[in-house]
């Protein structure tokens, strides 16, 4: 009887030792995962600040992906420590992932497009873009969709795949934009006088960029007018104020110079 009791006591001691070892391994893996997570997140932030200067919406996504990767690796080690065959589990998860991917292929296409947008950065938060039927200021770029605000203050949420799959016009990307101002004068007016008016407007507008240099030209011969054009570049922030003000000044200066802005005319001939 004493021998049997001693045998069971030895088994309990061995089991307890194994359990304590496993608990110690789990704590160690969790601690290492926590430390690795902190180090990698800090490295991502420092790399962005020092080298890349990514868009403000990209860094949180990269941090989330980093944390998820560390968590998955730690989970695999924990399962191995507990005696679970992690290889079979990974294969099962992979098969399930394929099934889910086929069921959610449209959603995954949005995620893939979001990752490409975040990596290649065709636009950033705060920039005005035009793409397909969407136009507005980018407010937020996510993995699934991009949020914009239209010029009249409306909220637009565009799926990333619709943006990535079409040409994107980024108004802010180059920092400058050309304006084309057209005004018609009468066929009886002097074109040289019209050019002098346009050049005087250019000289008096300091917000026009010197490079590329402004240009004046005869754009076309219209049905009832000779159409003159002023081409000038301005910084993006100045574009619309300069455009509106110059249009007003252009009309006033043309009239002050004695030139005529003709109305459209139609000649009607009556036959008896």
PLY file of the C-alpha trace (Angstrom):
ply
format ascii 1.0
element vertex 272
property float x
property float y
property float z
element edge 271
property int vertex1
property int vertex2
end_header
0.00 0.00 0.00
2.80 2.36 0.84
4.46 1.61 -2.52
1.26 2.42 -4.44
0.86 5.72 -2.62
4.46 6.62 -3.36
3.95 5.78 -7.06
0.92 8.09 -7.38
2.76 10.83 -5.53
5.64 10.57 -8.01
3.22 10.81 -10.95
1.58 13.90 -9.48
5.00 15.46 -8.92
6.01 14.76 -12.53
2.72 16.16 -13.88
3.09 19.24 -11.72
6.64 19.72 -12.96
5.50 19.46 -16.60
2.64 21.89 -16.00
4.95 24.39 -14.31
7.43 24.09 -17.17
4.68 24.73 -19.71
3.41 27.70 -17.76
6.95 29.05 -17.61
7.36 28.61 -21.37
4.02 30.33 -22.03
5.00 33.27 -19.82
8.40 33.48 -21.53
6.86 33.41 -25.03
4.28 36.02 -24.05
6.97 38.25 -22.56
9.19 37.92 -25.63
6.22 38.64 -27.91
5.39 41.74 -25.86
8.98 42.99 -26.02
9.28 42.21 -29.76
6.00 44.01 -30.40
7.20 47.15 -28.60
10.56 47.10 -30.40
9.06 46.59 -33.86
6.36 49.24 -33.41
9.00 51.72 -32.23
11.20 50.78 -35.19
8.35 51.40 -37.64
7.68 54.83 -36.16
11.35 55.82 -36.09
11.91 54.62 -39.66
8.95 56.66 -40.82
10.10 59.81 -38.99
13.74 59.50 -40.10
13.55 58.11 -43.64
10.14 57.75 -45.23
7.77 60.44 -43.87
4.76 58.38 -44.87
1.22 59.68 -44.94
-0.36 59.93 -41.47
-2.88 57.24 -42.39
-0.21 54.69 -43.39
1.67 54.35 -40.09
-1.31 53.07 -38.02
-1.99 50.42 -40.67
1.67 49.28 -40.66
1.63 49.14 -36.86
-1.55 47.04 -36.90
0.00 44.62 -39.41
3.16 44.40 -37.29
1.21 43.62 -34.13
-0.88 41.00 -35.94
2.24 39.29 -37.31
3.89 39.14 -33.87
0.67 37.79 -32.37
0.39 35.01 -34.96
4.02 33.95 -34.53
3.64 33.92 -30.74
0.44 31.88 -31.06
2.23 29.24 -33.16
5.03 28.92 -30.56
2.48 28.68 -27.75
0.62 25.89 -29.52
3.88 24.02 -30.08
4.73 24.41 -26.40
1.34 22.96 -25.43
1.93 19.94 -27.66
-0.52 20.95 -30.39
0.58 20.13 -33.93
0.86 23.68 -35.27
1.65 22.47 -38.79
-1.75 20.82 -39.12
-3.41 23.87 -37.61
-1.67 26.19 -40.06
-2.77 23.98 -42.95
-6.34 24.02 -41.64
-6.28 27.79 -41.26
-4.83 28.09 -44.78
-7.63 25.97 -46.23
-10.20 27.98 -44.33
-8.52 31.16 -45.56
-8.87 30.05 -49.17
-12.57 29.33 -48.67
-13.14 32.67 -46.97
-11.10 34.42 -49.67
-13.29 33.00 -52.42
-16.41 34.07 -50.55
-15.06 37.55 -49.86
-13.08 38.15 -53.04
-14.57 41.63 -53.57
-13.73 42.65 -50.01
-10.20 41.27 -50.39
-9.80 43.24 -53.62
-10.60 46.40 -51.64
-7.94 45.44 -49.08
-5.36 44.71 -51.79
-6.13 48.05 -53.46
-5.89 49.80 -50.09
-2.46 48.29 -49.45
-1.25 49.41 -52.90
-2.61 52.93 -52.30
-0.91 53.10 -48.91
2.41 51.85 -50.31
2.57 53.77 -53.61
0.75 56.85 -52.30
-0.87 58.29 -55.43
-2.60 60.67 -53.01
-2.45 61.64 -49.35
-4.86 62.91 -46.75
-5.63 66.59 -47.38
-5.14 66.43 -51.16
-7.89 67.00 -53.72
-8.34 64.18 -56.22
-10.58 63.30 -59.16
-11.15 59.65 -60.03
-13.98 58.28 -62.16
-17.14 59.93 -60.81
-15.54 60.83 -57.46
-13.96 64.21 -56.68
-13.08 65.64 -53.31
-10.51 66.25 -50.58
-9.10 63.05 -49.08
-9.92 62.80 -45.38
-8.89 59.25 -44.51
-7.34 56.27 -46.28
-8.26 52.87 -44.88
-7.70 49.27 -45.92
-11.24 48.92 -47.28
-12.23 52.41 -48.42
-11.16 56.03 -48.74
-13.18 58.87 -47.27
-13.46 62.17 -49.16
-15.25 65.49 -48.75
-16.66 67.16 -51.87
-16.22 70.91 -52.49
-19.81 71.46 -51.34
-19.18 69.63 -48.07
-20.65 66.20 -48.80
-19.29 62.96 -47.35
-18.13 60.34 -49.85
-16.84 56.85 -49.02
-15.22 55.24 -52.08
-14.14 51.57 -52.17
-10.39 51.37 -52.68
-10.73 49.06 -55.69
-12.76 51.72 -57.54
-9.95 54.25 -57.00
-7.05 51.93 -57.73
-8.69 50.57 -60.89
-9.09 53.97 -62.61
-6.82 56.91 -63.54
-6.36 59.27 -60.59
-6.01 63.01 -61.08
-4.23 64.53 -58.07
-4.70 68.30 -58.09
-2.19 68.98 -55.29
0.60 66.57 -56.22
2.75 68.93 -58.36
2.19 72.00 -56.20
1.24 74.26 -59.12
-1.46 74.50 -61.77
-1.93 76.37 -65.04
-4.93 78.61 -65.63
-6.22 79.38 -69.10
-8.11 82.68 -69.31
-9.88 83.40 -72.58
-11.52 86.65 -73.69
-12.89 87.64 -77.07
-12.37 90.99 -78.82
-14.01 92.35 -81.94
-12.55 91.63 -85.37
-12.13 95.39 -85.76
-10.00 95.71 -82.61
-6.20 95.62 -82.48
-4.76 92.28 -81.38
-1.53 94.02 -80.27
-3.55 96.25 -77.93
-5.22 93.16 -76.51
-1.79 91.60 -75.94
-0.63 94.75 -74.11
-3.61 94.48 -71.77
-2.86 90.84 -71.01
0.84 91.54 -70.42
0.03 94.40 -68.04
-2.20 92.06 -66.03
0.66 89.56 -65.82
3.11 92.23 -64.60
0.71 93.42 -61.89
-0.13 89.97 -60.52
2.66 88.83 -58.19
1.04 85.45 -57.55
1.73 84.26 -61.09
4.77 82.00 -61.15
7.79 83.15 -63.16
8.66 79.56 -64.10
6.95 78.38 -66.22
6.59 81.83 -67.71
3.11 83.23 -68.49
2.05 83.34 -72.16
-0.38 85.35 -74.29
-1.66 84.14 -77.67
-4.47 84.16 -80.18
-6.41 81.06 -79.31
-8.90 80.95 -82.16
-10.99 82.89 -84.63
-14.54 82.61 -83.37
-17.81 83.25 -85.16
-18.03 86.80 -83.86
-14.74 87.42 -81.99
-10.98 86.92 -81.96
-10.33 84.88 -78.84
-7.21 85.84 -76.88
-5.79 83.59 -74.20
-3.66 84.25 -71.12
-1.85 81.17 -69.79
-0.22 81.48 -66.38
0.82 79.20 -63.55
0.03 79.66 -59.87
0.60 77.73 -56.65
-2.25 75.40 -55.78
-3.32 77.45 -52.74
-3.49 80.61 -54.88
-5.07 79.10 -57.98
-8.77 79.82 -57.49
-8.42 83.28 -55.83
-6.11 84.40 -58.67
-8.36 82.83 -61.31
-11.50 84.62 -60.11
-9.80 87.98 -59.52
-7.98 87.93 -62.87
-11.20 87.20 -64.77
-12.79 90.27 -63.24
-9.73 92.47 -63.92
-9.45 91.13 -67.47
-12.91 92.34 -68.46
-12.36 95.74 -66.86
-8.95 96.31 -68.49
-10.15 95.25 -71.94
-12.96 97.77 -71.78
-10.67 100.50 -70.40
-8.37 100.00 -73.41
-11.27 100.75 -75.74
-11.59 97.16 -76.96
-14.97 95.55 -77.48
-16.15 92.25 -76.09
-18.65 91.27 -78.78
-21.88 89.43 -78.19
-22.60 86.35 -80.29
-24.26 87.46 -83.52
-26.38 85.69 -86.09
-27.10 87.18 -89.53
-30.57 86.39 -90.86
-31.24 86.87 -94.57
-34.79 87.10 -95.86
-35.53 85.92 -99.36
-38.53 87.19 -101.28
0 1
1 2
2 3
3 4
4 5
5 6
6 7
7 8
8 9
9 10
10 11
11 12
12 13
13 14
14 15
15 16
16 17
17 18
18 19
19 20
20 21
21 22
22 23
23 24
24 25
25 26
26 27
27 28
28 29
29 30
30 31
31 32
32 33
33 34
34 35
35 36
36 37
37 38
38 39
39 40
40 41
41 42
42 43
43 44
44 45
45 46
46 47
47 48
48 49
49 50
50 51
51 52
52 53
53 54
54 55
55 56
56 57
57 58
58 59
59 60
60 61
61 62
62 63
63 64
64 65
65 66
66 67
67 68
68 69
69 70
70 71
71 72
72 73
73 74
74 75
75 76
76 77
77 78
78 79
79 80
80 81
81 82
82 83
83 84
84 85
85 86
86 87
87 88
88 89
89 90
90 91
91 92
92 93
93 94
94 95
95 96
96 97
97 98
98 99
99 100
100 101
101 102
102 103
103 104
104 105
105 106
106 107
107 108
108 109
109 110
110 111
111 112
112 113
113 114
114 115
115 116
116 117
117 118
118 119
119 120
120 121
121 122
122 123
123 124
124 125
125 126
126 127
127 128
128 129
129 130
130 131
131 132
132 133
133 134
134 135
135 136
136 137
137 138
138 139
139 140
140 141
141 142
142 143
143 144
144 145
145 146
146 147
147 148
148 149
149 150
150 151
151 152
152 153
153 154
154 155
155 156
156 157
157 158
158 159
159 160
160 161
161 162
162 163
163 164
164 165
165 166
166 167
167 168
168 169
169 170
170 171
171 172
172 173
173 174
174 175
175 176
176 177
177 178
178 179
179 180
180 181
181 182
182 183
183 184
184 185
185 186
186 187
187 188
188 189
189 190
190 191
191 192
192 193
193 194
194 195
195 196
196 197
197 198
198 199
199 200
200 201
201 202
202 203
203 204
204 205
205 206
206 207
207 208
208 209
209 210
210 211
211 212
212 213
213 214
214 215
215 216
216 217
217 218
218 219
219 220
220 221
221 222
222 223
223 224
224 225
225 226
226 227
227 228
228 229
229 230
230 231
231 232
232 233
233 234
234 235
235 236
236 237
237 238
238 239
239 240
240 241
241 242
242 243
243 244
244 245
245 246
246 247
247 248
248 249
249 250
250 251
251 252
252 253
253 254
254 255
255 256
256 257
257 258
258 259
259 260
260 261
261 262
262 263
263 264
264 265
265 266
266 267
267 268
268 269
269 270
270 271
